[in-house]
Amino acid sequence: MSPEEVIEFARDTGKIQFDSQVCKDIQLKDIDKNKVKWFLQKAKDERDFDVNPNISIKEALERLGLVKGNSLTNAAVLLFAKNPKKFFLQSRIRCARFKGTDGLDYIDMKVLMAQFLS
């Protein structure tokens, strides 16, 4: 198999996921600190997420699994970038609320475009 075929195979089998891949162009300065702080406070208040909302942005992103090595992931861009369109012009996030815990039936779903994320 060629390298391209291996990558395509891995994507098809779920071994490589877009959101967990490193975004080479983003830097910590591109992250909206207020978005991160808001999210951490909301997660703490509503989901009892055990994290201090006042930790550093880098540590917060690490705790959320949005850092690989010293690089930020595509998910970090889509969730917390000041301007996600700068990195992914036509990106979308699909959010769904599921009925039960098996993930088969959903109650509600919304698709958010990059221009609405900033």
GROMACS elastic network, one bead per residue, 0.5 to 0.9 nm:
[ bonds ]
;  ai    aj funct       b0    kb
    1     4     6  0.79508   500
    1     5     6  0.57603   500
    1     6     6  0.62606   500
    2     5     6  0.51105   500
    2     6     6  0.63174   500
    2     7     6  0.87230   500
    3     6     6  0.51038   500
    3     7     6  0.62616   500
    3     8     6  0.86366   500
    4     7     6  0.51637   500
    4     8     6  0.61571   500
    4     9     6  0.85560   500
    5     8     6  0.50133   500
    5     9     6  0.59763   500
    5    10     6  0.84761   500
    6     9     6  0.50525   500
    6    10     6  0.60961   500
    6    11     6  0.85696   500
    7    10     6  0.50998   500
    7    11     6  0.61693   500
    7    12     6  0.86232   500
    7    16     6  0.77941   500
    8    11     6  0.50729   500
    8    12     6  0.61630   500
    8    13     6  0.86811   500
    8    16     6  0.88749   500
    9    12     6  0.50783   500
    9    13     6  0.62353   500
    9    14     6  0.86346   500
    9    15     6  0.85738   500
   10    13     6  0.51753   500
   10    14     6  0.61602   500
   10    15     6  0.50123   500
   10    16     6  0.56584   500
   10    17     6  0.87848   500
   11    14     6  0.51576   500
   11    15     6  0.58494   500
   11    17     6  0.64724   500
   11    18     6  0.85522   500
   12    15     6  0.76726   500
   12    16     6  0.81570   500
   13    16     6  0.78668   500
   14    17     6  0.62494   500
   16    19     6  0.89177   500
   16    20     6  0.76393   500
   16    21     6  0.74821   500
   17    20     6  0.56102   500
   17    21     6  0.65136   500
   18    21     6  0.53619   500
   18    22     6  0.86104   500
   18    73     6  0.87296   500
   18    74     6  0.67646   500
   18    75     6  0.79738   500
   19    22     6  0.82023   500
   19    66     6  0.88273   500
   19    73     6  0.65274   500
   19    76     6  0.81029   500
   19    78     6  0.85075   500
   20    65     6  0.86417   500
   20    66     6  0.73990   500
   20    67     6  0.86312   500
   20    68     6  0.82662   500
   20    73     6  0.55608   500
   20    74     6  0.62622   500
   20    75     6  0.64462   500
   20    76     6  0.88958   500
   21    68     6  0.82555   500
   21    72     6  0.84913   500
   21    73     6  0.54072   500
   21    74     6  0.58883   500
   21    75     6  0.81077   500
   22    25     6  0.89763   500
   22    67     6  0.79551   500
   22    68     6  0.68034   500
   22    71     6  0.61912   500
   22    72     6  0.57635   500
   22    74     6  0.59128   500
   22    75     6  0.88127   500
   23    26     6  0.60302   500
   23    27     6  0.89996   500
   23    71     6  0.71893   500
   23    72     6  0.60336   500
   23    73     6  0.52286   500
   23    74     6  0.52060   500
   23    75     6  0.87813   500
   23    76     6  0.86885   500
   23    77     6  0.76965   500
   23    87     6  0.81968   500
   24    27     6  0.83965   500
   24    71     6  0.72270   500
   24    72     6  0.77925   500
   24    73     6  0.83967   500
   24    74     6  0.89816   500
   25    87     6  0.73523   500
   26    29     6  0.81323   500
   26    30     6  0.63079   500
   26    31     6  0.83118   500
   26    71     6  0.80595   500
   26    72     6  0.68669   500
   26    73     6  0.86284   500
   26    74     6  0.88900   500
   26    77     6  0.73930   500
   26    81     6  0.84986   500
   26    87     6  0.75747   500
   27    30     6  0.54666   500
   27    31     6  0.73822   500
   27    71     6  0.78056   500
   27    72     6  0.73285   500
   28    31     6  0.54788   500
   28    32     6  0.88030   500
   28    57     6  0.80944   500
   28    58     6  0.73604   500
   28    71     6  0.88782   500
   28    72     6  0.78502   500
   28    81     6  0.89676   500
   29    32     6  0.78539   500
   29    33     6  0.88719   500
   29    81     6  0.89949   500
   29    82     6  0.89226   500
   30    77     6  0.83823   500
   30    80     6  0.85692   500
   30    81     6  0.56805   500
   30    82     6  0.58099   500
   30    83     6  0.75244   500
   30    84     6  0.89789   500
   31    34     6  0.88370   500
   31    35     6  0.82437   500
   31    36     6  0.81301   500
   31    57     6  0.83748   500
   31    76     6  0.80447   500
   31    77     6  0.74187   500
   31    80     6  0.55752   500
   31    82     6  0.55032   500
   31    83     6  0.83802   500
   32    35     6  0.54195   500
   32    36     6  0.66469   500
   32    37     6  0.89029   500
   32    80     6  0.57141   500
   32    81     6  0.55244   500
   32    83     6  0.85973   500
   32   118     6  0.89710   500
   33    36     6  0.51677   500
   33    37     6  0.61557   500
   33    38     6  0.85234   500
   33    57     6  0.65499   500
   33    80     6  0.78581   500
   33    81     6  0.88472   500
   33    82     6  0.86581   500
   34    37     6  0.50816   500
   34    38     6  0.59451   500
   34    39     6  0.84457   500
   34    80     6  0.88438   500
   35    38     6  0.51450   500
   35    39     6  0.61130   500
   35    40     6  0.86323   500
   35    79     6  0.83144   500
   35    80     6  0.59475   500
   35    81     6  0.84040   500
   35    82     6  0.85902   500
   36    39     6  0.51437   500
   36    40     6  0.61750   500
   36    41     6  0.86393   500
   36    53     6  0.83782   500
   36    57     6  0.70683   500
   36    60     6  0.76314   500
   36    61     6  0.81391   500
   36    79     6  0.86136   500
   36    80     6  0.63521   500
   37    40     6  0.51523   500
   37    41     6  0.61542   500
   37    42     6  0.85472   500
   37    53     6  0.56589   500
   37    54     6  0.70063   500
   37    55     6  0.86740   500
   37    57     6  0.80531   500
   37    60     6  0.86693   500
   38    41     6  0.52544   500
   38    42     6  0.61209   500
   38    43     6  0.85521   500
   38    53     6  0.79491   500
   39    42     6  0.50922   500
   39    43     6  0.59948   500
   39    44     6  0.84544   500
   39    53     6  0.83124   500
   40    43     6  0.50719   500
   40    44     6  0.60375   500
   40    45     6  0.85476   500
   40    49     6  0.77748   500
   40    51     6  0.72072   500
   40    52     6  0.75495   500
   40    53     6  0.50736   500
   40    54     6  0.85242   500
   40    60     6  0.80176   500
   41    44     6  0.50671   500
   41    45     6  0.60657   500
   41    46     6  0.84434   500
   41    49     6  0.86766   500
   41    51     6  0.86313   500
   41    52     6  0.80020   500
   41    53     6  0.54323   500
   41    54     6  0.88257   500
   42    45     6  0.51313   500
   42    46     6  0.58016   500
   42    47     6  0.76421   500
   42    48     6  0.89223   500
   42    49     6  0.87051   500
   43    46     6  0.54114   500
   43    47     6  0.50601   500
   43    48     6  0.63738   500
   43    49     6  0.53169   500
   43    50     6  0.85352   500
   43    51     6  0.86573   500
   44    47     6  0.56435   500
   44    50     6  0.64129   500
   44    51     6  0.68474   500
   44    52     6  0.80049   500
   44    53     6  0.77740   500
   45    48     6  0.57740   500
   45    49     6  0.75748   500
   46    49     6  0.79499   500
   47    50     6  0.88655   500
   48    51     6  0.86705   500
   49    52     6  0.88215   500
   51    54     6  0.85711   500
   51    55     6  0.79399   500
   51    60     6  0.81196   500
   51    63     6  0.83517   500
   52    55     6  0.57796   500
   52    60     6  0.87299   500
   53    56     6  0.85954   500
   53    60     6  0.80439   500
   54    57     6  0.84205   500
   54    60     6  0.88000   500
   55    58     6  0.83231   500
   55    59     6  0.64892   500
   55    60     6  0.63082   500
   56    59     6  0.52402   500
   56    60     6  0.61279   500
   56    61     6  0.86682   500
   57    61     6  0.61449   500
   57    62     6  0.85354   500
   58    61     6  0.52443   500
   58    62     6  0.62081   500
   58    63     6  0.86857   500
   58    67     6  0.83050   500
   59    63     6  0.61111   500
   59    64     6  0.85766   500
   60    63     6  0.51075   500
   60    64     6  0.62400   500
   60    65     6  0.87327   500
   60    66     6  0.87239   500
   61    64     6  0.50335   500
   61    65     6  0.62954   500
   61    66     6  0.51472   500
   61    67     6  0.62131   500
   61    72     6  0.81604   500
   61    76     6  0.74367   500
   62    65     6  0.50824   500
   62    66     6  0.56778   500
   62    67     6  0.52082   500
   62    68     6  0.81576   500
   62    72     6  0.89249   500
   63    66     6  0.76063   500
   63    67     6  0.85192   500
   64    67     6  0.80858   500
   65    68     6  0.78221   500
   65    73     6  0.86892   500
   65    76     6  0.89095   500
   66    71     6  0.86173   500
   66    72     6  0.59607   500
   66    73     6  0.54090   500
   66    74     6  0.80555   500
   66    75     6  0.65235   500
   66    76     6  0.54353   500
   67    70     6  0.65956   500
   67    71     6  0.55921   500
   67    73     6  0.57659   500
   67    76     6  0.77967   500
   68    71     6  0.52876   500
   68    72     6  0.62198   500
   68    73     6  0.67534   500
   69    72     6  0.82548   500
   72    75     6  0.81218   500
   72    76     6  0.61376   500
   72    77     6  0.75699   500
   73    76     6  0.52374   500
   73    77     6  0.67373   500
   73    78     6  0.89953   500
   74    77     6  0.50697   500
   74    78     6  0.63388   500
   74    79     6  0.86309   500
   74    87     6  0.88442   500
   74    88     6  0.89563   500
   75    78     6  0.50943   500
   75    79     6  0.59610   500
   75    80     6  0.82166   500
   76    79     6  0.52622   500
   76    80     6  0.56105   500
   76    81     6  0.68853   500
   77    80     6  0.55706   500
   77    82     6  0.83468   500
   77    83     6  0.82865   500
   77    84     6  0.58057   500
   77    87     6  0.75311   500
   77    88     6  0.85374   500
   78    81     6  0.62867   500
   78    83     6  0.88133   500
   78    84     6  0.56904   500
   78    85     6  0.87206   500
   78    87     6  0.88298   500
   78    88     6  0.82186   500
   78    91     6  0.78173   500
   78    92     6  0.82002   500
   78    93     6  0.76664   500
   78   114     6  0.74079   500
   78   117     6  0.72950   500
   78   118     6  0.89297   500
   79    84     6  0.81446   500
   79    93     6  0.88404   500
   79   117     6  0.73226   500
   79   118     6  0.88832   500
   80    83     6  0.85470   500
   80    84     6  0.78974   500
   80   117     6  0.82720   500
   80   118     6  0.81297   500
   81    84     6  0.52420   500
   81    85     6  0.89281   500
   81   117     6  0.84318   500
   81   118     6  0.71841   500
   82   117     6  0.86626   500
   82   118     6  0.58410   500
   83    86     6  0.56726   500
   83    87     6  0.77594   500
   83   114     6  0.83176   500
   83   115     6  0.82260   500
   83   117     6  0.79824   500
   83   118     6  0.55268   500
   84    87     6  0.55451   500
   84    88     6  0.60976   500
   84    89     6  0.75250   500
   84    91     6  0.81523   500
   84   114     6  0.60354   500
   84   115     6  0.76762   500
   84   117     6  0.70989   500
   84   118     6  0.65959   500
   85    90     6  0.70367   500
   85    91     6  0.74267   500
   85   114     6  0.56808   500
   85   115     6  0.65861   500
   85   117     6  0.87869   500
   85   118     6  0.82999   500
   86    89     6  0.63551   500
   87    91     6  0.89193   500
   88    91     6  0.53784   500
   88    92     6  0.89738   500
   88   114     6  0.75331   500
   89   114     6  0.70152   500
   89   115     6  0.85400   500
   90   113     6  0.71041   500
   90   114     6  0.64086   500
   90   115     6  0.85548   500
   91   112     6  0.84729   500
   91   113     6  0.60576   500
   91   114     6  0.53149   500
   91   115     6  0.87536   500
   92   111     6  0.64150   500
   92   112     6  0.53666   500
   92   114     6  0.58248   500
   92   117     6  0.89430   500
   93   110     6  0.82217   500
   93   111     6  0.56437   500
   93   112     6  0.51474   500
   93   113     6  0.66433   500
   93   114     6  0.79212   500
   93   117     6  0.89274   500
   94   109     6  0.70718   500
   94   110     6  0.58337   500
   94   112     6  0.63553   500
   94   113     6  0.88923   500
   95   108     6  0.83102   500
   95   109     6  0.55368   500
   95   110     6  0.53052   500
   95   111     6  0.62430   500
   95   112     6  0.78426   500
   96   106     6  0.65126   500
   96   107     6  0.74438   500
   96   108     6  0.56150   500
   96   110     6  0.64667   500
   96   111     6  0.86959   500
   97   103     6  0.89527   500
   97   105     6  0.88470   500
   97   106     6  0.56109   500
   97   107     6  0.55701   500
   97   108     6  0.52317   500
   97   109     6  0.63486   500
   98   101     6  0.72576   500
   98   102     6  0.82460   500
   98   103     6  0.58128   500
   98   104     6  0.74123   500
   98   105     6  0.58315   500
   98   107     6  0.54847   500
   98   108     6  0.72353   500
   98   109     6  0.87563   500
   99   102     6  0.79182   500
   99   103     6  0.70310   500
   99   104     6  0.77121   500
   99   105     6  0.55687   500
   99   106     6  0.53494   500
   99   107     6  0.59252   500
  100   103     6  0.68837   500
  100   104     6  0.83892   500
  100   105     6  0.78219   500
  100   106     6  0.86252   500
  101   104     6  0.82782   500
  102   105     6  0.79140   500
  103   106     6  0.70951   500
  106   109     6  0.72894   500
  112   115     6  0.82487   500
  112   116     6  0.63569   500
  112   117     6  0.70450   500
  113   116     6  0.55562   500
  113   117     6  0.67657   500
  114   117     6  0.51047   500
  114   118     6  0.70533   500
  115   118     6  0.61091   500
